[in-house]
Amino acid sequence: MLAIYGKLGYELLTDEGQLQSALKGSLSDIAEQVTAIPLMPTGYGKMEKIRDIRREGDNIFLISGDVLYRFRYTGEFLGRITDPQKIRAATYVIDPVSRQLIVLGNVNDLFYYSFGGELLEQKKMGVDVHNQHIRSIAMYNHSIWTVEEHTQPDLATREICVEKKVVQYDTTFREISSYKLASAELSSKAPYASYLHLELGVTEDTGAVYAYSPILQTEKLLKDTLAIRNNGIYPVPLSYAEAINVYPLRFGRRYWFSSYHNPHDPDQTYTFCYDSDSGKSWQLSEGFKDNFYHTGPVCNLQPLDTFSNTYYYCKSGEEARMAFPTRSNSDNPVIFIVHLKG
């Protein structure tokens, strides 16, 4: 009995001692290496608001201005994949087996491109585009996974009912299976923010697919994180899953992240990081300080892969001038790839 009470008391003290997160942190606290990729000119003007950066071998793909581009990992421009006169690229996945880019655009239209930018195929999804919308897309285990939103009017109440689900497709977009979305049962009992787009992630050790949504009640993040760790509330493998759970964290091999970036409301911007090895956590209003290239605080870390083990951030030429003195704001941004410890 003494041993049991001693163990419970130790766990209680340990958890209570962790209920405070560090309010300041540097990238070197979590990263073993940061790689800088200065993007070279494209011939199509300066790139703005870069998003959806993904890597395949020596290639870096990204979207800017609803156009999909291809660069070499060193920053050399290799070509524009999509033509803005024909489509607006909403998002995309990389099929590494066939070396194709599957691009979503023009209200659920699908475009298949080679890495060289050749349009191989165009197709319509077999859905009612007025009632069904794809909100995010990911590639995992030779399947395409989507978060979809279905709207249906309720004639009795005259209200619009919204249902969100995760759908698994093969690479030709034939449906394989679908799952409902449900909030993970955490200590705070706070539902996920349904108005924020959900992103899909995969736990590397089990292959379990889950959905991630940041929460704006940041005071509950550490408590929820400890509940996940201590109570084993992890994403479950699909063979046992009746629904895909939504978590307020991205689960990496060692580090768990939650972040929200709102350039119009800095008070809502935050970065939360939990080190599952040491139990240390950071709750940062401005993000980790870049002490590799000295570009200032990093307030918008985004995962480079579905396993959330590598992240990226972008900085303007002016912000990166200490590391790249010849760059200015008239140049394309610099991409920084963060290789996490562990």
Phi and psi in degrees as GROMACS dihedral restraints (atoms count N, CA, C in turn):
[ dihedral_restraints ]
;  ai    aj    ak    al  type     phi  dphi    fc
    3     4     5     6     1   -61.4    20    10
    4     5     6     7     1   -38.6    20    10
    6     7     8     9     1   -65.2    20    10
    7     8     9    10     1   -41.9    20    10
    9    10    11    12     1   -63.4    20    10
   10    11    12    13     1   -48.7    20    10
   12    13    14    15     1   -62.7    20    10
   13    14    15    16     1   -37.3    20    10
   15    16    17    18     1   -63.3    20    10
   16    17    18    19     1   -42.0    20    10
   18    19    20    21     1   -64.6    20    10
   19    20    21    22     1   -44.8    20    10
   21    22    23    24     1   -63.3    20    10
   22    23    24    25     1   -40.4    20    10
   24    25    26    27     1   -65.6    20    10
   25    26    27    28     1   -38.7    20    10
   27    28    29    30     1   -64.3    20    10
   28    29    30    31     1   -45.0    20    10
   30    31    32    33     1   -62.9    20    10
   31    32    33    34     1   -39.2    20    10
   33    34    35    36     1   -64.2    20    10
   34    35    36    37     1   -46.5    20    10
   36    37    38    39     1   -64.6    20    10
   37    38    39    40     1   -38.3    20    10
   39    40    41    42     1   -62.8    20    10
   40    41    42    43     1   -46.5    20    10
   42    43    44    45     1   -67.0    20    10
   43    44    45    46     1   -43.2    20    10
   45    46    47    48     1   -63.1    20    10
   46    47    48    49     1   -34.5    20    10
   48    49    50    51     1   -69.8    20    10
   49    50    51    52     1   -18.7    20    10
   51    52    53    54     1   -96.5    20    10
   52    53    54    55     1     3.4    20    10
   54    55    56    57     1   -75.6    20    10
   55    56    57    58     1     5.9    20    10
   57    58    59    60     1  -119.2    20    10
   58    59    60    61     1   126.8    20    10
   60    61    62    63     1   -98.4    20    10
   61    62    63    64     1   151.0    20    10
   63    64    65    66     1   -65.7    20    10
   64    65    66    67     1   138.0    20    10
   66    67    68    69     1   -94.6    20    10
   67    68    69    70     1    -6.2    20    10
   69    70    71    72     1  -136.7    20    10
   70    71    72    73     1   149.0    20    10
   72    73    74    75     1  -165.7    20    10
   73    74    75    76     1   155.3    20    10
   75    76    77    78     1  -114.7    20    10
   76    77    78    79     1   156.7    20    10
   78    79    80    81     1   -58.5    20    10
   79    80    81    82     1   -31.9    20    10
   81    82    83    84     1   -66.4    20    10
   82    83    84    85     1   -14.9    20    10
   84    85    86    87     1   -66.3    20    10
   85    86    87    88     1   -30.2    20    10
   87    88    89    90     1  -122.4    20    10
   88    89    90    91     1   -16.8    20    10
   90    91    92    93     1  -110.4    20    10
   91    92    93    94     1   137.9    20    10
   93    94    95    96     1   -91.5    20    10
   94    95    96    97     1   -20.2    20    10
   96    97    98    99     1  -160.2    20    10
   97    98    99   100     1   146.0    20    10
   99   100   101   102     1  -129.1    20    10
  100   101   102   103     1   125.8    20    10
  102   103   104   105     1  -104.6    20    10
  103   104   105   106     1   128.3    20    10
  105   106   107   108     1   -97.5    20    10
  106   107   108   109     1   134.5    20    10
  108   109   110   111     1  -126.7    20    10
  109   110   111   112     1    95.4    20    10
  111   112   113   114     1   -74.1    20    10
  112   113   114   115     1   118.3    20    10
  114   115   116   117     1   -75.1    20    10
  115   116   117   118     1   126.5    20    10
  117   118   119   120     1   -79.1    20    10
  118   119   120   121     1   164.0    20    10
  120   121   122   123     1   -60.5    20    10
  121   122   123   124     1   147.1    20    10
  123   124   125   126     1  -103.2    20    10
  124   125   126   127     1   -16.9    20    10
  126   127   128   129     1    86.8    20    10
  127   128   129   130     1    -0.1    20    10
  129   130   131   132     1  -116.8    20    10
  130   131   132   133     1    18.8    20    10
  132   133   134   135     1    94.7    20    10
  133   134   135   136     1   171.9    20    10
  135   136   137   138     1   -67.0    20    10
  136   137   138   139     1   141.5    20    10
  138   139   140   141     1   -87.6    20    10
  139   140   141   142     1   138.8    20    10
  141   142   143   144     1  -126.6    20    10
  142   143   144   145     1   148.6    20    10
  144   145   146   147     1    48.3    20    10
  145   146   147   148     1    62.6    20    10
  147   148   149   150     1   -70.6    20    10
  148   149   150   151     1   138.7    20    10
  150   151   152   153     1  -149.1    20    10
  151   152   153   154     1   171.1    20    10
  153   154   155   156     1    51.9    20    10
  154   155   156   157     1    52.2    20    10
  156   157   158   159     1   -80.1    20    10
  157   158   159   160     1   131.1    20    10
  159   160   161   162     1  -140.4    20    10
  160   161   162   163     1   149.2    20    10
  162   163   164   165     1  -116.6    20    10
  163   164   165   166     1   139.7    20    10
  165   166   167   168     1  -140.5    20    10
  166   167   168   169     1   105.6    20    10
  168   169   170   171     1    62.8    20    10
  169   170   171   172     1  -125.2    20    10
  171   172   173   174     1   -91.2    20    10
  172   173   174   175     1    10.4    20    10
  174   175   176   177     1  -105.1    20    10
  175   176   177   178     1   141.9    20    10
  177   178   179   180     1  -118.9    20    10
  178   179   180   181     1   125.1    20    10
  180   181   182   183     1  -111.5    20    10
  181   182   183   184     1   148.4    20    10
  183   184   185   186     1  -159.8    20    10
  184   185   186   187     1   161.5    20    10
  186   187   188   189     1  -113.2    20    10
  187   188   189   190     1   134.0    20    10
  189   190   191   192     1  -142.4    20    10
  190   191   192   193     1   128.0    20    10
  192   193   194   195     1    59.9    20    10
  193   194   195   196     1    35.5    20    10
  195   196   197   198     1    63.2    20    10
  196   197   198   199     1    23.4    20    10
  198   199   200   201     1  -120.8    20    10
  199   200   201   202     1   136.2    20    10
  201   202   203   204     1   -93.0    20    10
  202   203   204   205     1   127.3    20    10
  204   205   206   207     1  -119.6    20    10
  205   206   207   208     1   159.5    20    10
  207   208   209   210     1  -125.4    20    10
  208   209   210   211     1   131.8    20    10
  210   211   212   213     1  -128.5    20    10
  211   212   213   214     1   159.0    20    10
  213   214   215   216     1   -77.8    20    10
  214   215   216   217     1   157.0    20    10
  216   217   218   219     1   -61.6    20    10
  217   218   219   220     1   -18.5    20    10
  219   220   221   222     1   -85.2    20    10
  220   221   222   223     1    -7.0    20    10
  222   223   224   225     1   105.6    20    10
  223   224   225   226     1    -6.3    20    10
  225   226   227   228     1   -68.4    20    10
  226   227   228   229     1   133.2    20    10
  228   229   230   231     1   -75.3    20    10
  229   230   231   232     1   128.2    20    10
  231   232   233   234     1  -109.4    20    10
  232   233   234   235     1   -20.1    20    10
  234   235   236   237     1   154.2    20    10
  235   236   237   238     1   160.2    20    10
  237   238   239   240     1   -95.9    20    10
  238   239   240   241     1   126.0    20    10
  240   241   242   243     1   -80.5    20    10
  241   242   243   244     1   -51.1    20    10
  243   244   245   246     1  -104.4    20    10
  244   245   246   247     1   151.1    20    10
  246   247   248   249     1   -98.3    20    10
  247   248   249   250     1   116.6    20    10
  249   250   251   252     1   -63.5    20    10
  250   251   252   253     1   -16.3    20    10
  252   253   254   255     1   -77.0    20    10
  253   254   255   256     1   -15.3    20    10
  255   256   257   258     1  -110.9    20    10
  256   257   258   259     1   -41.3    20    10
  258   259   260   261     1  -140.8    20    10
  259   260   261   262     1   158.9    20    10
  261   262   263   264     1  -110.7    20    10
  262   263   264   265     1   113.6    20    10
  264   265   266   267     1   -73.3    20    10
  265   266   267   268     1   112.5    20    10
  267   268   269   270     1   -80.1    20    10
  268   269   270   271     1   -48.8    20    10
  270   271   272   273     1  -164.2    20    10
  271   272   273   274     1  -180.0    20    10
  273   274   275   276     1  -162.7    20    10
  274   275   276   277     1   166.1    20    10
  276   277   278   279     1  -132.1    20    10
  277   278   279   280     1   159.1    20    10
  279   280   281   282     1  -106.9    20    10
  280   281   282   283     1   126.2    20    10
  282   283   284   285     1   -97.5    20    10
  283   284   285   286     1    99.9    20    10
  285   286   287   288     1   -70.8    20    10
  286   287   288   289     1   -23.1    20    10
  288   289   290   291     1   -69.5    20    10
  289   290   291   292     1   -50.4    20    10
  291   292   293   294     1   -90.8    20    10
  292   293   294   295     1    -1.7    20    10
  294   295   296   297     1    52.4    20    10
  295   296   297   298     1    54.2    20    10
  297   298   299   300     1  -125.5    20    10
  298   299   300   301     1   155.4    20    10
  300   301   302   303     1  -110.5    20    10
  301   302   303   304     1   123.2    20    10
  303   304   305   306     1  -104.4    20    10
  304   305   306   307     1   110.5    20    10
  306   307   308   309     1  -108.5    20    10
  307   308   309   310     1   132.8    20    10
  309   310   311   312     1   -97.5    20    10
  310   311   312   313     1   128.0    20    10
  312   313   314   315     1  -164.6    20    10
  313   314   315   316     1   167.1    20    10
  315   316   317   318     1    54.9    20    10
  316   317   318   319     1    51.1    20    10
  318   319   320   321     1    58.0    20    10
  319   320   321   322     1    73.6    20    10
  321   322   323   324     1    67.9    20    10
  322   323   324   325     1    19.3    20    10
  324   325   326   327     1   -81.4    20    10
  325   326   327   328     1   146.4    20    10
  327   328   329   330     1  -115.9    20    10
  328   329   330   331     1   136.1    20    10
  330   331   332   333     1  -127.4    20    10
  331   332   333   334     1   128.8    20    10
  333   334   335   336     1  -105.9    20    10
  334   335   336   337     1   121.3    20    10
  336   337   338   339     1  -121.6    20    10
  337   338   339   340     1   150.9    20    10
  339   340   341   342     1   -78.1    20    10
  340   341   342   343     1   165.8    20    10
  342   343   344   345     1   -60.9    20    10
  343   344   345   346     1   -24.7    20    10
  345   346   347   348     1   -83.0    20    10
  346   347   348   349     1    -1.7    20    10
  348   349   350   351     1    95.5    20    10
  349   350   351   352     1     8.4    20    10
  351   352   353   354     1   -80.3    20    10
  352   353   354   355     1   128.1    20    10
  354   355   356   357     1   -75.0    20    10
  355   356   357   358     1   115.8    20    10
  357   358   359   360     1   -94.6    20    10
  358   359   360   361     1   -33.9    20    10
  360   361   362   363     1  -162.4    20    10
  361   362   363   364     1   148.9    20    10
  363   364   365   366     1  -135.0    20    10
  364   365   366   367     1   134.9    20    10
  366   367   368   369     1  -148.0    20    10
  367   368   369   370     1   157.4    20    10
  369   370   371   372     1   -96.1    20    10
  370   371   372   373     1   138.3    20    10
  372   373   374   375     1   -71.4    20    10
  373   374   375   376     1   143.5    20    10
  375   376   377   378     1   -80.4    20    10
  376   377   378   379     1    58.5    20    10
  378   379   380   381     1  -135.3    20    10
  379   380   381   382     1   163.4    20    10
  381   382   383   384     1   -81.3    20    10
  382   383   384   385     1   105.2    20    10
  384   385   386   387     1   -66.1    20    10
  385   386   387   388     1   -16.0    20    10
  387   388   389   390     1   -80.3    20    10
  388   389   390   391     1   -22.2    20    10
  390   391   392   393     1  -114.4    20    10
  391   392   393   394     1   -11.7    20    10
  393   394   395   396     1  -130.5    20    10
  394   395   396   397     1   128.7    20    10
  396   397   398   399     1  -135.6    20    10
  397   398   399   400     1   135.7    20    10
  399   400   401   402     1   -87.0    20    10
  400   401   402   403     1   124.7    20    10
  402   403   404   405     1  -100.5    20    10
  403   404   405   406     1   -29.4    20    10
  405   406   407   408     1  -154.6    20    10
  406   407   408   409     1   161.9    20    10
  408   409   410   411     1  -147.3    20    10
  409   410   411   412     1   143.9    20    10
  411   412   413   414     1  -147.3    20    10
  412   413   414   415     1   157.4    20    10
  414   415   416   417     1  -116.1    20    10
  415   416   417   418     1   127.9    20    10
  417   418   419   420     1  -156.1    20    10
  418   419   420   421     1   132.5    20    10
  420   421   422   423     1    54.2    20    10
  421   422   423   424     1    46.6    20    10
  423   424   425   426     1    64.1    20    10
  424   425   426   427     1    18.8    20    10
  426   427   428   429     1  -127.4    20    10
  427   428   429   430     1   154.0    20    10
  429   430   431   432     1  -101.6    20    10
  430   431   432   433     1   129.3    20    10
  432   433   434   435     1  -114.9    20    10
  433   434   435   436     1   133.1    20    10
  435   436   437   438     1  -127.3    20    10
  436   437   438   439     1   150.4    20    10
  438   439   440   441     1  -101.7    20    10
  439   440   441   442     1   120.6    20    10
  441   442   443   444     1  -120.9    20    10
  442   443   444   445     1   148.4    20    10
  444   445   446   447     1  -117.7    20    10
  445   446   447   448     1   123.8    20    10
  447   448   449   450     1  -112.9    20    10
  448   449   450   451     1   129.8    20    10
  450   451   452   453     1  -113.3    20    10
  451   452   453   454     1   137.7    20    10
  453   454   455   456     1  -145.4    20    10
  454   455   456   457     1   126.0    20    10
  456   457   458   459     1   -72.0    20    10
  457   458   459   460     1   138.5    20    10
  459   460   461   462     1   -96.1    20    10
  460   461   462   463     1   108.8    20    10
  462   463   464   465     1   -65.3    20    10
  463   464   465   466     1   -28.7    20    10
  465   466   467   468     1   -72.1    20    10
  466   467   468   469     1   -44.4    20    10
  468   469   470   471     1   -98.3    20    10
  469   470   471   472     1    -9.8    20    10
  471   472   473   474     1    59.8    20    10
  472   473   474   475     1    31.8    20    10
  474   475   476   477     1  -112.9    20    10
  475   476   477   478     1   159.9    20    10
  477   478   479   480     1   -95.0    20    10
  478   479   480   481     1   121.4    20    10
  480   481   482   483     1   -92.3    20    10
  481   482   483   484     1   132.9    20    10
  483   484   485   486     1  -116.1    20    10
  484   485   486   487     1   124.7    20    10
  486   487   488   489     1  -119.5    20    10
  487   488   489   490     1   132.2    20    10
  489   490   491   492     1  -113.3    20    10
  490   491   492   493     1   140.2    20    10
  492   493   494   495     1  -149.5    20    10
  493   494   495   496     1   164.3    20    10
  495   496   497   498     1  -105.7    20    10
  496   497   498   499     1   130.1    20    10
  498   499   500   501     1  -121.6    20    10
  499   500   501   502     1   134.9    20    10
  501   502   503   504     1  -102.2    20    10
  502   503   504   505     1   128.7    20    10
  504   505   506   507     1  -122.7    20    10
  505   506   507   508     1   159.2    20    10
  507   508   509   510     1   -83.4    20    10
  508   509   510   511     1  -179.8    20    10
  510   511   512   513     1   -72.2    20    10
  511   512   513   514     1   -10.0    20    10
  513   514   515   516     1   -95.1    20    10
  514   515   516   517     1     6.0    20    10
  516   517   518   519     1    66.1    20    10
  517   518   519   520     1    39.4    20    10
  519   520   521   522     1   -93.9    20    10
  520   521   522   523     1   129.7    20    10
  522   523   524   525     1   -67.2    20    10
  523   524   525   526     1   134.0    20    10
  525   526   527   528     1  -103.1    20    10
  526   527   528   529     1   -47.2    20    10
  528   529   530   531     1  -160.5    20    10
  529   530   531   532     1   167.1    20    10
  531   532   533   534     1  -144.4    20    10
  532   533   534   535     1   153.8    20    10
  534   535   536   537     1  -137.3    20    10
  535   536   537   538     1   143.7    20    10
  537   538   539   540     1   -75.0    20    10
  538   539   540   541     1   159.2    20    10
  540   541   542   543     1  -102.0    20    10
  541   542   543   544     1   138.3    20    10
  543   544   545   546     1  -142.5    20    10
  544   545   546   547     1   145.0    20    10
  546   547   548   549     1   -70.6    20    10
  547   548   549   550     1   136.3    20    10
  549   550   551   552     1   -64.2    20    10
  550   551   552   553     1   143.2    20    10
  552   553   554   555     1   -79.8    20    10
  553   554   555   556     1    92.3    20    10
  555   556   557   558     1  -108.2    20    10
  556   557   558   559     1   172.1    20    10
  558   559   560   561     1   -65.3    20    10
  559   560   561   562     1   -32.1    20    10
  561   562   563   564     1   -77.0    20    10
  562   563   564   565     1   -18.6    20    10
  564   565   566   567     1    58.4    20    10
  565   566   567   568     1    23.3    20    10
  567   568   569   570     1   -88.6    20    10
  568   569   570   571     1   125.4    20    10
  570   571   572   573     1   -69.7    20    10
  571   572   573   574     1   156.2    20    10
  573   574   575   576     1   -69.6    20    10
  574   575   576   577     1   155.2    20    10
  576   577   578   579     1   -74.6    20    10
  577   578   579   580     1   103.9    20    10
  579   580   581   582     1   -67.4    20    10
  580   581   582   583     1   -17.5    20    10
  582   583   584   585     1   -85.5    20    10
  583   584   585   586     1    -8.8    20    10
  585   586   587   588     1   -92.9    20    10
  586   587   588   589     1   141.5    20    10
  588   589   590   591     1   -66.6    20    10
  589   590   591   592     1   135.9    20    10
  591   592   593   594     1   -87.1    20    10
  592   593   594   595     1   144.3    20    10
  594   595   596   597     1  -120.4    20    10
  595   596   597   598     1   146.9    20    10
  597   598   599   600     1   -95.3    20    10
  598   599   600   601     1   143.1    20    10
  600   601   602   603     1  -136.4    20    10
  601   602   603   604     1   167.2    20    10
  603   604   605   606     1  -134.1    20    10
  604   605   606   607     1   132.0    20    10
  606   607   608   609     1   -79.4    20    10
  607   608   609   610     1   128.0    20    10
  609   610   611   612     1   -67.5    20    10
  610   611   612   613     1   -35.0    20    10
  612   613   614   615     1   -76.4    20    10
  613   614   615   616     1   -34.2    20    10
  615   616   617   618     1  -108.3    20    10
  616   617   618   619     1   -17.1    20    10
  618   619   620   621     1    76.0    20    10
  619   620   621   622     1    11.9    20    10
  621   622   623   624     1   -71.4    20    10
  622   623   624   625     1   134.9    20    10
  624   625   626   627     1   -93.2    20    10
  625   626   627   628     1   135.8    20    10
  627   628   629   630     1  -141.8    20    10
  628   629   630   631     1   167.0    20    10
  630   631   632   633     1  -109.5    20    10
  631   632   633   634     1   143.8    20    10
  633   634   635   636     1  -118.5    20    10
  634   635   636   637     1   136.4    20    10
  636   637   638   639     1  -142.7    20    10
  637   638   639   640     1   127.7    20    10
  639   640   641   642     1   -66.6    20    10
  640   641   642   643     1   152.3    20    10
  642   643   644   645     1  -113.4    20    10
  643   644   645   646     1   151.9    20    10
  645   646   647   648     1   -98.8    20    10
  646   647   648   649     1    -1.9    20    10
  648   649   650   651     1   -94.4    20    10
  649   650   651   652     1    74.0    20    10
  651   652   653   654     1   -68.1    20    10
  652   653   654   655     1   -18.6    20    10
  654   655   656   657     1   -67.5    20    10
  655   656   657   658     1   -13.5    20    10
  657   658   659   660     1  -100.1    20    10
  658   659   660   661     1    -1.6    20    10
  660   661   662   663     1   -64.7    20    10
  661   662   663   664     1   -46.2    20    10
  663   664   665   666     1   -67.1    20    10
  664   665   666   667     1   -40.2    20    10
  666   667   668   669     1   -62.1    20    10
  667   668   669   670     1   -43.0    20    10
  669   670   671   672     1   -65.8    20    10
  670   671   672   673     1   -38.0    20    10
  672   673   674   675     1   -63.2    20    10
  673   674   675   676     1   -43.1    20    10
  675   676   677   678     1   -66.8    20    10
  676   677   678   679     1   -34.1    20    10
  678   679   680   681     1   -64.9    20    10
  679   680   681   682     1   -40.5    20    10
  681   682   683   684     1   -63.4    20    10
  682   683   684   685     1   -45.3    20    10
  684   685   686   687     1   -67.6    20    10
  685   686   687   688     1   -47.5    20    10
  687   688   689   690     1   -78.5    20    10
  688   689   690   691     1   -30.3    20    10
  690   691   692   693     1  -103.1    20    10
  691   692   693   694     1     2.0    20    10
  693   694   695   696     1    65.3    20    10
  694   695   696   697     1    37.5    20    10
  696   697   698   699     1   -88.4    20    10
  697   698   699   700     1    63.2    20    10
  699   700   701   702     1   -97.1    20    10
  700   701   702   703     1   160.6    20    10
  702   703   704   705     1   -59.0    20    10
  703   704   705   706     1   138.3    20    10
  705   706   707   708     1  -101.1    20    10
  706   707   708   709     1   150.5    20    10
  708   709   710   711     1   -56.8    20    10
  709   710   711   712     1   151.0    20    10
  711   712   713   714     1   -61.7    20    10
  712   713   714   715     1   -28.3    20    10
  714   715   716   717     1   -65.1    20    10
  715   716   717   718     1   -18.2    20    10
  717   718   719   720     1  -111.7    20    10
  718   719   720   721     1     0.1    20    10
  720   721   722   723     1   -94.5    20    10
  721   722   723   724     1   132.7    20    10
  723   724   725   726     1   -96.1    20    10
  724   725   726   727     1   -21.7    20    10
  726   727   728   729     1  -147.2    20    10
  727   728   729   730     1   158.7    20    10
  729   730   731   732     1   -92.5    20    10
  730   731   732   733     1   122.1    20    10
  732   733   734   735     1   -84.6    20    10
  733   734   735   736     1   147.7    20    10
  735   736   737   738     1  -100.9    20    10
  736   737   738   739     1   126.0    20    10
  738   739   740   741     1  -117.3    20    10
  739   740   741   742     1   154.8    20    10
  741   742   743   744     1   -85.7    20    10
  742   743   744   745     1    11.4    20    10
  744   745   746   747     1  -134.2    20    10
  745   746   747   748     1   151.4    20    10
  747   748   749   750     1   -96.7    20    10
  748   749   750   751     1   130.7    20    10
  750   751   752   753     1  -100.2    20    10
  751   752   753   754     1   106.3    20    10
  753   754   755   756     1   -93.1    20    10
  754   755   756   757     1  -179.5    20    10
  756   757   758   759     1   -59.9    20    10
  757   758   759   760     1   -40.9    20    10
  759   760   761   762     1  -123.8    20    10
  760   761   762   763     1   -39.6    20    10
  762   763   764   765     1  -105.3    20    10
  763   764   765   766     1   137.1    20    10
  765   766   767   768     1  -109.8    20    10
  766   767   768   769     1   132.0    20    10
  768   769   770   771     1  -121.8    20    10
  769   770   771   772     1   149.1    20    10
  771   772   773   774     1  -142.9    20    10
  772   773   774   775     1   136.7    20    10
  774   775   776   777     1  -154.6    20    10
  775   776   777   778     1   154.9    20    10
  777   778   779   780     1  -147.7    20    10
  778   779   780   781     1   130.2    20    10
  780   781   782   783     1  -123.8    20    10
  781   782   783   784     1   117.9    20    10
  783   784   785   786     1  -126.6    20    10
  784   785   786   787     1    99.9    20    10
  786   787   788   789     1   -64.2    20    10
  787   788   789   790     1   -19.1    20    10
  789   790   791   792     1   -90.0    20    10
  790   791   792   793     1   -11.8    20    10
  792   793   794   795     1  -143.8    20    10
  793   794   795   796     1    82.8    20    10
  795   796   797   798     1   -58.3    20    10
  796   797   798   799     1   -23.7    20    10
  798   799   800   801     1   -66.5    20    10
  799   800   801   802     1   -22.8    20    10
  801   802   803   804     1   -91.3    20    10
  802   803   804   805     1   -13.2    20    10
  804   805   806   807     1   -73.5    20    10
  805   806   807   808     1   133.8    20    10
  807   808   809   810     1  -154.8    20    10
  808   809   810   811     1   160.0    20    10
  810   811   812   813     1  -132.4    20    10
  811   812   813   814     1   122.8    20    10
  813   814   815   816     1  -115.9    20    10
  814   815   816   817     1   133.2    20    10
  816   817   818   819     1  -138.3    20    10
  817   818   819   820     1   134.7    20    10
  819   820   821   822     1  -123.6    20    10
  820   821   822   823     1   126.1    20    10
  822   823   824   825     1   -88.8    20    10
  823   824   825   826     1   105.0    20    10
  825   826   827   828     1   -71.3    20    10
  826   827   828   829     1   -12.5    20    10
  828   829   830   831     1   -81.4    20    10
  829   830   831   832     1   -50.1    20    10
  831   832   833   834     1   -96.2    20    10
  832   833   834   835     1   -18.4    20    10
  834   835   836   837     1    83.9    20    10
  835   836   837   838     1     2.5    20    10
  837   838   839   840     1   -79.3    20    10
  838   839   840   841     1   147.5    20    10
  840   841   842   843     1  -137.4    20    10
  841   842   843   844     1   157.5    20    10
  843   844   845   846     1  -128.2    20    10
  844   845   846   847     1   135.2    20    10
  846   847   848   849     1  -123.9    20    10
  847   848   849   850     1   101.3    20    10
  849   850   851   852     1  -117.8    20    10
  850   851   852   853     1   131.4    20    10
  852   853   854   855     1   -83.4    20    10
  853   854   855   856     1   -27.2    20    10
  855   856   857   858     1  -112.0    20    10
  856   857   858   859     1    -0.7    20    10
  858   859   860   861     1    89.4    20    10
  859   860   861   862     1   173.0    20    10
  861   862   863   864     1   -67.6    20    10
  862   863   864   865     1   143.3    20    10
  864   865   866   867     1   -78.2    20    10
  865   866   867   868     1   130.2    20    10
  867   868   869   870     1   -77.9    20    10
  868   869   870   871     1    98.6    20    10
  870   871   872   873     1  -102.9    20    10
  871   872   873   874     1    17.1    20    10
  873   874   875   876     1   -94.6    20    10
  874   875   876   877     1   -52.6    20    10
  876   877   878   879     1  -115.4    20    10
  877   878   879   880     1    -1.6    20    10
  879   880   881   882     1    58.3    20    10
  880   881   882   883     1    51.9    20    10
  882   883   884   885     1  -100.8    20    10
  883   884   885   886     1     6.8    20    10
  885   886   887   888     1    97.6    20    10
  886   887   888   889     1  -166.4    20    10
  888   889   890   891     1   -70.4    20    10
  889   890   891   892     1   145.1    20    10
  891   892   893   894     1  -103.7    20    10
  892   893   894   895     1   100.3    20    10
  894   895   896   897     1   -99.9    20    10
  895   896   897   898     1     1.7    20    10
  897   898   899   900     1  -144.2    20    10
  898   899   900   901     1    66.9    20    10
  900   901   902   903     1   -75.4    20    10
  901   902   903   904     1   132.6    20    10
  903   904   905   906     1  -129.5    20    10
  904   905   906   907     1   144.1    20    10
  906   907   908   909     1   -71.7    20    10
  907   908   909   910     1   142.1    20    10
  909   910   911   912     1   -89.7    20    10
  910   911   912   913     1   -18.2    20    10
  912   913   914   915     1  -141.3    20    10
  913   914   915   916     1   167.7    20    10
  915   916   917   918     1   -70.9    20    10
  916   917   918   919     1   -17.2    20    10
  918   919   920   921     1   -86.7    20    10
  919   920   921   922     1    -7.1    20    10
  921   922   923   924     1    57.4    20    10
  922   923   924   925     1    40.6    20    10
  924   925   926   927     1  -102.6    20    10
  925   926   927   928     1   -16.0    20    10
  927   928   929   930     1  -130.9    20    10
  928   929   930   931     1   134.9    20    10
  930   931   932   933     1  -122.1    20    10
  931   932   933   934     1   169.2    20    10
  933   934   935   936     1  -142.1    20    10
  934   935   936   937     1   159.7    20    10
  936   937   938   939     1  -148.4    20    10
  937   938   939   940     1   161.0    20    10
  939   940   941   942     1  -121.7    20    10
  940   941   942   943     1   146.1    20    10
  942   943   944   945     1  -135.0    20    10
  943   944   945   946     1   147.7    20    10
  945   946   947   948     1   -71.1    20    10
  946   947   948   949     1   165.5    20    10
  948   949   950   951     1   -58.6    20    10
  949   950   951   952     1   -37.3    20    10
  951   952   953   954     1   -66.4    20    10
  952   953   954   955     1   -41.4    20    10
  954   955   956   957     1   -67.4    20    10
  955   956   957   958     1   -27.6    20    10
  957   958   959   960     1   -97.0    20    10
  958   959   960   961     1    11.6    20    10
  960   961   962   963     1   -68.4    20    10
  961   962   963   964     1   -24.9    20    10
  963   964   965   966     1   -65.5    20    10
  964   965   966   967     1   -36.7    20    10
  966   967   968   969     1   -88.0    20    10
  967   968   969   970     1   -28.9    20    10
  969   970   971   972     1  -129.8    20    10
  970   971   972   973     1    82.7    20    10
  972   973   974   975     1   -59.6    20    10
  973   974   975   976     1   -24.2    20    10
  975   976   977   978     1   -86.0    20    10
  976   977   978   979     1    -6.5    20    10
  978   979   980   981     1   -86.9    20    10
  979   980   981   982     1   151.7    20    10
  981   982   983   984     1  -140.6    20    10
  982   983   984   985     1  -180.0    20    10
  984   985   986   987     1   -69.8    20    10
  985   986   987   988     1   -12.1    20    10
  987   988   989   990     1   -81.2    20    10
  988   989   990   991     1   -10.6    20    10
  990   991   992   993     1   -89.1    20    10
  991   992   993   994     1   164.0    20    10
  993   994   995   996     1   -64.9    20    10
  994   995   996   997     1   156.4    20    10
  996   997   998   999     1   -64.4    20    10
  997   998   999  1000     1   170.3    20    10
  999  1000  1001  1002     1  -108.9    20    10
 1000  1001  1002  1003     1   130.3    20    10
 1002  1003  1004  1005     1   -92.8    20    10
 1003  1004  1005  1006     1   138.1    20    10
 1005  1006  1007  1008     1  -121.3    20    10
 1006  1007  1008  1009     1   123.1    20    10
 1008  1009  1010  1011     1   -99.2    20    10
 1009  1010  1011  1012     1   122.5    20    10
 1011  1012  1013  1014     1  -101.3    20    10
 1012  1013  1014  1015     1   113.8    20    10
 1014  1015  1016  1017     1   -94.5    20    10
 1015  1016  1017  1018     1   108.8    20    10
 1017  1018  1019  1020     1   -74.6    20    10
 1018  1019  1020  1021     1   155.8    20    10
 1020  1021  1022  1023     1   -68.5    20    10
 1021  1022  1023  1024     1   157.1    20    10
